[in-house]
Amino acid sequence: MLSLGLAPDGHVLPNVAKACAGLSSLKSGKQVHGIVFVSGLGSDSFVQASLIHMYLKCNRIRAAHKLFDRLPQADVVIFSALISGYARQGCVDDVKNLFKKMEDSGVQPNLVSWNGIIAGFNHSGHYEEAVIMFRKMHFEGFIPDGCSLSSVLSAVGDLESLIIGLQVHDHVIKQGLGQDKCVSSSLIVMYGKCACPADMSNVFVEVNGLDIGACNALVTGLSRNGLVDRALEMFRQFQDQGMELNIRSWTSMIAGCSQNGLSIRALDLFREMQDMGLRPNNVTIPCLLPACGSIAALMHGKAVHCYSIRTGISNDIFVSSALIDMYSKCGRIQVSRQLFDKMPSKNSVCWNAIMGGYAMHGKAKEAIEIFHLMQSNGQKPDFISFTCVLSACSQAGLTEEGCKYFNRMSKEYGIEARMEHYACMVTLLGRAGRLEETYKMIKLMPFEPDACVWGALLSSCRVHNNVRLGEAAARKLFELEPTNCGNYTLLSNIYASKSMWTEVDAVRDTMKALGLRKDPGCSWIELNNKMHMLLAGDQSHPQMSQITEKLNKISMEMKKSGCFPNTDYVLQDVEEQDKEQILCGHSEKLAVALGLLNTPPGSTLQVIKNLRICALERSKQTQAIESFRRRVLQSRKMDIGTRNLRRRAERRGEGAELCSIAIAGLVVEVLLMEMETQSGYFADVSKELRFPDLVLESDYFPTQVSVALENLLRVAVSFFA
């Protein structure tokens, strides 16, 4: 149009500005603004409103406000748009000031105005303000519609306020909006977040006909409340009923399995989703990666990384953060750091991910450096940042340093200590042997300590064999978690360390009466893209006879080097020979033996365990392992949502040194983005796999890394269709 010499008028320009807003194209929007200025249409309120809307959509709220201030008179539409924009940015004071200015100007807000404000506050995470505005709207005589109710229900769910949620549900019933798809889905989500799965299911049953939004909300809510088996059952039921489940449905189910410790099932669902022809997106990938990390499924995790590179979503800030977290949990923090440094932009999630990675590995110095670098880059630390720093100090034994940051958190940063911060402090002081001080801190907490805090104290009492405080912590835990067998086991071990066998028998009798059984030690190892699970004392693995033979050989090598089993860690009243036999049946030893049987010399073995790693004389044991020319990485599994600590031992073949075992993290060999990816395992695999020719941008990846990634991408074909 412009090339033909035709001048746009007051009808064309607003539509073009709207298109720029829809595309979030600030550059094009500014060009439209320039044309408006030159054409003399700056006084047209309709044109100005469209420009304000464009700047708001492009997150240039100050530019929008400048235009607003130039208007001779603003109507309710312009006021509402600007107020909604400030609300979406979380600018509470600006919203209140504009609201007052609107009323002073004689412009009365309408229902659209209120809905925009409520939705804006909800979007920016100011949930309490959203609820306050909803109440004020109702007080002003406005009747909430589906949009109002959906927004406030979302805010109530994030506040986990069941009482307010029930009141809003009454509004839904009064307005007859129970069958509204958006409202019903919001109700299901709200009840799910408020831990009311029964009410959530009732709302779902009341919805006439199957709606994909309600189905997704139900599956997510059930998984959130730990009912993942029920969620999977409903998911399969929806499939049987012919519902076309979308990518969001599958992502919800994958996230549910991943968050509830069913990592292998999450990976299976991911494959099944791809078989259905659905392509993972930048939401699916961050939901899947924790499953890869939690069971040390290294090859799967790297394949997911390859997929994200191929599809161009690897630079997504949440995908990148999930990759950083996954590789950190997999033990190669340097790879996480490489990914972190390459990120074009970073938010608090990214900073916390790399900081948490260093904390998991006990690298307190690096974690603290990231903490300060984060602030120097203009990113304000949040409560998660301090959790990472305190955890790092705890892992590294920096007691005084940790206490300093705990005190600074509220005094300098205005962040009130939460339960997880106290749990870190209990672990920090407990590891230092300051148990009396720890117990005093727990008693002075401003809120009732949860099982995590008492569990941290009980674990410290086990380390230092403190019977009195151990019993006090155990009593609290038995009230909070009467069916958690781990608490009974810890108390029993404290008694056993003091040879209090009568008390040990009493604890075991209590467990028996309650029908509780100690969780068996379980280790996982990934061999040839397949996960193997081995239980302590289990004889069902098809290679068990070979495993036993290999263990005997390892034991002989250890004894030759002067390393004999440390039976002090067998807290059972049995003969010394029986104690040695018990040690040989530990699941991580079975996994290491299986790895030695199925890998060539020079390989790296990745072992993950659900319980603590057996504390043996590792330096001597390493000498025996070195004779097999393997590198063994062991780690303790940390379930999603818990604060269990991980340990890591790295044994290198052919003269390499023993790595510190006082490190936490799921430890795996990560070859991605390292020069060793050009040879070894991937080179062997690439001979058997075929993958289309790849073109990697040389300005993004160095040539050597590009070659490495090409080999790596060939491996991905075995995981991605």
N, C-alpha and C positions, 0 to 999 in steps of 0.2 A: 504493500500500500504506500509506504513511504517512498519506495523506489519509483513509483509512478507519479510522485509529486502531490499525492493526496494528503491533506491535513486531517489527522484524527480529531474527532470532536468529543464532547462530554459523554457520549454513549460508548464510544469505542475504547477510550483509555481506561475506564474502570474495569472493563472486561479483560483487557490486556494485563492490568495490574493484578486482577484476580488470578489469571493464569500464572503470573510470576509467583504469586503467593502459593499456589498449588504446587509449583515446582521448587519452592524455596530458593528461587534464583534471585539473589540480592543484586547481582550485577545488572540483570535485565530490568529489575524493578527500579534501580536507580536511573537507568536510561529512560524509563517511562516517566519517572519523576522529573527528569530534565525536560522532556517534551512538554509536560504539563506546565512547567515554569515558563518555557519559551512561548507556548501557545496562549498564555494568559488565562488558563483555566484554574489557576490556584485558588480562586474564590468560590469555585463550585463545590458545595458541601458533599455532593455525591462522589465527585472525583477525589476530594480530600479523604473521605471515609475509606475509599478503596485503597489509597496509598497508605493510610494508617494500618489497615488490615494487612497489607503486603509486608510492611515493616515488622508488624507483630509476628507474622508467620515466619519471617526470617530472623526472629529473635533479636531484633533491633528496636527494643522498646523505647529507648531514649529518643531515637529518631522519630518514632511514632508520636511521642509526647511533644516534641518540638512542633510537629505539624498541628497537633491538637491545640497547642497554645496560640497558634496563629488564626485559629478559626474564630470568626466573630460570634458565632453561636453554635454550640454542639447540641445534637439531639440525643435521644436515648440510645440509638444504635451505636453512635460513635463512643459515647460514654461507656456503654456496655462492653464494646470491643476492647477499649483501653484498660478498663478495670479487669476484664477477664485475662488480658495479657499480663498485667502485673500479678494477678493471682497465680497464673501458671509459672511465673518466675519466683513465687514465694515471697513477694514484696508486700508483707502484711500492712505496714504503715502507709505505703502508697495507695493500697486499695482503700483503706479507711479514709484517707484524705480525699481521694477522688470521689468516693461515695458521698462524703459530706458536701463536696463542691457541687456534685450533681443535684443534691437536694436543695442546696442554697440557690442554685440556678433555676429552681422551679421545675426541673426535669425529674419526673417520677420513674423509678426503676420498674420494669415489667418482669414477667416471669422469665423471659430470655436472659435478662440481666442477672437475676438471681442464679439461674442455672449455670451461667458462665462463670460466676464467682465461685460457686460451690465446686464445679468441675475443675476450675483452675487451682484452687487450694488443694484439692484431692490429688491432682496431677503433680503438684510441686512437693507433696509429702507433708503438707500442713493439714493433717487430718482433723485435729481439734478445731482449727479455724473453719474447716468445711462444715463440721457439725454445728458450730456456733451460728454460721450464716444460714444454715438450714432452719434452725430454730427461730432466728430473727425473721426469716422469710415467712414462716408459719405465723409468727406473732403479728406481722404486718398484714395478715389476711390473705396471703397468696396460697392457693391450693397446689401442692406439689404434683408434678406430672411424672411420667416414667423416667425422664432424663434426670430430674431432681432426685428421685428415689434411688436410681441406679448409682449416681455419684455419691450420695451420702452413705449408701450401704457399703460401697467400696471403702470409704473412709472409716466407717465403723468396724469393718472387718480388719483393717490394718491396725486399728486401735485395740482390737480384740475385746470390745466392750459389748458383752452379750445383752446387758440391760437396755442400752440404747438401741441395739439391733432389734430387740423384741418390740420396742416402741415404734420403730420405723416400719416393722412388719405390720403392725396395727394400721399404720397409714396406708400401706399397700392394700390391705383387706378392705378398708373403708373406701378407697378410691376404685376398688374393683380391678386392680391391675395385677392380680395374681397370675393371670394367664399371659401377661406381657413377657415376651421371650427375654428381653434385656433385663427386666426387673427380676424375673424368676431366676435367671442365671446369677444375678448379683446377690440374691437371697441365699442361693446355694453356696456361693463363694464365702459370703459373710459367716454363715453357720459353720462352714468348714474351718475358717480361720479362728472362730471362737470355740473350737473343739467340741462341736455339737453334731456329730455324724448322724445321729438319729433324726434330729430336726432337718438336717440337710437332705436326708433320704425322703422324709415326708414331703418336703417342698417339691422334690423331683417327681414323686408319685402323683402329686396334685396337678402337675403340668400335663395338659392334654396333648398327646402326640409327642413323638421324639424330636427334640431340637438339638442340633449339634452343639450349640453353646451350653445348654444345660448338661448335656452328656459330658462335655469336657470339664465343666465345673464340678460335676459329681466325681469323676475319676480323680481329679486333682485334690478335691477335698478329702476323699477316702484315703488317698496316699499320704496326704499331709498329716492325717491322724493315725498313721501307722497301720491302716487297714489295706495294705497293698494287695493282699490276696483277694479281698473283696473287690478292690478296684479293678484288678485284672479279670476277675469273673464278670463284672459288669461290662468291661471293655470287650470281652469275647462275646457277651450277649448282644451288644450293639452290632458287632460284626455279623452274627448269625441272623439278626433281624434285617440285614440288608442295608444298614446305614452306611453311607459313604463317609468314613472317618477321614478327616483332613490331617494336614501336617501338625496342626495344633493338638489334635487328639493323640496322635502318636507321641508327640513331644511330651505331653502331660504324663503319659504312661511311662515313658522312658525316664523322665525326671522322678516319678514316684518310686520306681524300682531303684534308681541310683541313690536317692536320698534315704532309702530304707535298707541299704546294705545288700540289695539283690543285684549286684553289679553284672554278673554273668547273664542274668535274665534281661537286664537293660541292653546288653550287647546283642542278645538274640532278637529282641524286639526291634533293634535298629536294623539288623539285617532283614528281618521280615518286612519292615517298613519300606526298605529299598526294593524288595521283591515286588511290592505293591505298586512300584513306579513313582513313589514319592521321594522328592529330593530334600535332604536335610537343609535347614537354613541357619541363620546366625543365632537362632534361639535353640534349635535342636543340639547344635554342637556343644555349647556350654553346659547343656544338661547331660550330655553323654560323657564328656571328658572326666568328670569326677568318678564315674564308674571305672574308666580305664585306670585312673590313678589309684583307686582304693584297693584294687587287686593286682597292681603291678602288671597290667596287661599292656606291656610296652609296645609290642608290635601293633596292637589295635590302636593305641594312642597315637603312635607315629602315623598310622594310616589315616586316622581322622585329621591329623595335622596336614598331611598331604592333600586330603580332600579340600580342606579349607583354603589351601594355597591354589589348588586347581580352580576352585569356584570363585576365587577373589574375595573371600570373606575373612581371610586370615588377619586383615588389618582392622576388622571390627573390634571395637574396644572391649566388648564382653568376651568375644572369642579369644582375643589375645590374653585377656586376664585369666580365662579358664586354662589356656595352654600354659601360661606361666605357673599357675597353681598345680597343674598336672605334672609338669616336669619337675617342679620343686618337690612334690610328694614322691616322685620317682627318683629322687636322690641326686640328680645332676643339676645343682643350683646354678652352675655356670651357663647352662643352656637357657634356663629361665632368665638369667640376667641378659643374655644376648637378645632374647626376644623382647625383653623389657626395654632395652636400649634402642631397639629398632622401631619402637612404637612412635608414630608421628605425633600422637597426642595421648595424654594420660589423665585419668581421673582418679578419685580416691580408691576405687576398686583395684586398679592396676598397682598403685603404690602399696596398698595393703597386701596384695597378692605376693609381690616380691619380698616385702618385709616379712610376711608370714613364712615364706619359703626359707629365708635365712634363719628365722626363729626355729623352724622345725629341725634345722640342721645344727642348732646350737651355736650359730655364728652371730653372737650378740654384737660384736663390733660392727659387722656389716649391716645388721638390722638397724642399729642406732644411726649409722651413717645415712642409710636410706631415710630414716625418720627425719633427720635434719635436712637432707637434700630435698625431701618432699616439701618442707616449709619454705626453703629458699626458692623453690619453684612456684610459690604462691598457692600451694595446696594445703589447706588447713587439716590437721590430723583429727580423726574422729575416734569414737570409743574403740573401734576395731584396731586402729593404729596402735593405741596404747596396749590393747590385749597382745598384739604381736611383740611389742617391745618388752613387756613384762614376761611373756613366755620365753623370749630369747634370753633374757637375764636369768630366768629360772633354769633353762637348759644349760647355760654356761656357768652357773654357780655365782653370778655377779649379784650377790645379795644386797649390798649397800646401793649399788647402781639401780637395782630394781625398786628398792624402797624410795629412792630419790624421784624416779619417774612416777611412782604411784602417788606421791605427795604433790608433785607438780601438776598432775592431771587436773585436779580440781582448783588448785590455787592459781595457776597461770593460764589454763585453757578452759576453765569453767565446765569441765566434763565430770559429772558425778560418777563415782565408781559403781559399776554394775556387778552382777553376780560373777561373771567371768573374770573380772579384774581381781576380785577377792579370791577366786579359785587359784589364779596364778600366784597371788601373794602367799596363799597357804602352801602351795607347792614350793615356792621360792624359799620361804622360811623353814619349811619342813625338811627340805633337802639339806639345809645348812645345820640341821639338828636343833633348831630353836623351837622346839615343840611347845614349850610352855607359852612363849610369846605368840605362837601361831594360834593356840587354843584361846588365848586372851583376845586376839583380834577377831576370831569367830564370834565370841560372846558379845563383842562390842559392835558387830555389824548393824547397820541401820535397818536392815530387813532380815527376815528369817532365812538362814542359810539353807541352800538346797542340798540334794544328795551329792552333787559334784564337789561342793566345798568339803562336806564331811568325808567324802570318799578320798579327797586329796590328803586330808589329815590321817585317815586310816592307812593309806599307802605309805605315808611318811613314818607312821608308827611301826609299820612292818619293816621298813628299812633300818630303823634304829631300835627295833625290838622293845618299844615302850608299851607295856601291857596296860597300864592304867588309862592313859589317854586313848589307846587303841580300843579299849572296852567302851569308853565314853562315846567315841565316834561311831562304833559299831551299833550301840543302842539307838542312836539317832537314825542311822541308816536302816536298821530293821523296822523302824516306824515309817520311814519314807519309802523304802523299797523292800517290802517284806519278802518278795519273791526273787530278788537278785542274789543268785547263788555266789557271785563274786565277792560280796561283802562277807558272807559266812566263811568263804575260803581264806580271805585275808586274815580274819580274826583267828581262824584255825592255825594258819601259818605262824602268826605271832606267838600263839601258845606253844606250837611245836618247836619254835626256835629256842624256847625256854624249857623244853622237855616237860611241858605241862600236859601230859598225855591224857589225864582224866578230863581236863577241859576240852582237849581236842575231840575226844569221844563224845562229849556233851554237845559240842557244836555239830558234829556229824549226825548225831541222833536227831537234833532239831531239824537239820536239812532233810533227813529221811522222813520225819513226821510231816514235813511240809511238802514232800514230794519233789524236792529240789535235787538236781544233779549238777555237778561241776561241769562247766563247758569244757569239752576236750580240746587239747591243743590241735590247731589245724593250720597247715601251711600250704601255700600255693606256689607253683612254679610254672612259668610259661615256656614251653618247648615246642618248637616248630609250629608256632601260631595256635597252639592249643594249651588251655589251662589245665593243670593237673592239681588235684586237691588230695592231700594226705593227712590222715588223722593219727594222733599219737596212739601207738599200739595197734594200729589197723593193719590187717593182713590181706586186704581185698584187692590191692593193686596188682595187675597182671604181672608186673616185674618184681614182685615182692621178694622172691627168692634171690634174685640178682641184687636187689637193694640190700638185703641182709648180708650177702657176701661182701658187697662193697663196703658196708659199714664196718664189718669185721676187719677188713683190710685197712680202713682209715684208723680204726682203734689201735691196730698193731703199729702203724706208722707213728701214731701219737705216743704210744708207750716207748717206742724206740728212741724218740726224741726227748724222752723224760717227762712227758705230759700224761698224768694219770687223772682219771675222772674225779672231779671235786664233788664228793658225795654229801658235802655240807648243804647243798641246795636241794637234796631230797628230804623233805620234811615228813618222813614216814618212819614209824618205829619198826624197821625191818633190818635184816642182816645186811652187812656191807656189800656182799656179792649181789644181793637183790637190788640194792640201790644203784649199783653200776649198770645192771641190766635195764632198770627204769630209765636211766639217763640215755641209754642207747636207743630207746624207743621214742625220743622226742620227735615231734613232727618235722621240725626244721632240718634235723639230721636226715630223716627219710627223704626230704625234698632235695637236699644237697646231693645225696647219694644217687637219686634218680637223675639229677642233672649231670653228674659225672658219667653216668652210663650212656647218656644220649647226646652228648656234645663232644666235639673234637677238642684237643688241647688248644689252649689260648682263648677259649670262649669265656664269656661272662655268664654266671648263673645268677638269676634274680629270685630271691626267696622272700615271701611275705608271710607273716604269722599273725593269728588273731590275738594271741597272748604275748606276754613278754618273752624276749629271746633268752634262751638258756644262758646263764652267766657262767661260762667256763673259763679256763686259763687260755685266753684267746691267742696270745702270742705264740705259745707252744703248739696250739692246735693249728695255727697258720702254717707252721713248718711242715706239718703232715699234709695239709691241703696243697702246699706248693709242689709236693712231689707229683701231684696229678696235673700240674700246669693248668690250673683254672683260677679264675677270679670269682670269688663268691660274695654276693651282696645279700645281706639279710636285713629284714626289717619287720617291725611289728605293725600290724594292720590297725588303723584308727577308723572306727566306724563314723559315718557321716553324722555330724551334730554332737559328737562326744569330744571330750578333751583328753582322751587317753594319750599317753606319750609313746612315741615311737623310738625304737633304737636301731642303730645301723652298725654293721661291722663289714668292713671291706677288706677282703683278702686278695692280694695280688700274687700271681705266679712269677717265677723266675726272678727272685730277688727284690721284688717291689716291697714297699713298707706297709705295715699295718696301719689302717686308718683308725681314727678315734671311734670307739663304739658308743661314746656318750652323745651321739647325734641322733636326732629323730628324723623320721621320714621314710617313705616307701622308697626303697633303694633299687634302682634299675640302671642298666647301661643305656645311655641315650646317645645314639650315634648321629642323630639329626644335627646338621649344621656344624659337624666336626670333620676334620680332615680324614679321620679314619673311616668315614662312611664310603670312601672311594674303593676300599678293598675289604677283605674279610668276608663277613657273613653276607652282606648285601651283594657283593660281587658274585658270590656263589649262587645266591637266590636269583639274581638277574639273568643267569644263564637259562633258567627253567621258565621264567615268566616273560610274557610279551606285553609291551605297552606301546601305544601310539607315540610317535615322535613328539617331543616336547620342546617348546620354545620358552626359555626362561629369560627374563629381562636382565641383561648383564649389569645394568646400573643399580639393580636391587640386590642381586646376589653376586658375590665374587665367582669367577669362573670355576674354581675348584669346588666351591659349595654347590654351584649349579650342577656339576657332574654328580656330586654326591646326592643331591635331591632327585636327579633323574633316576639314579639307582633306587632311591627310596620310593619314588612314585611307582616304580614297577612292582614293588612289593604290595602297594595299595590295592592292586587289582584283585588280590586274593580276599580282600575284605569288602571292597566296594564294587558293585555291579557296573 
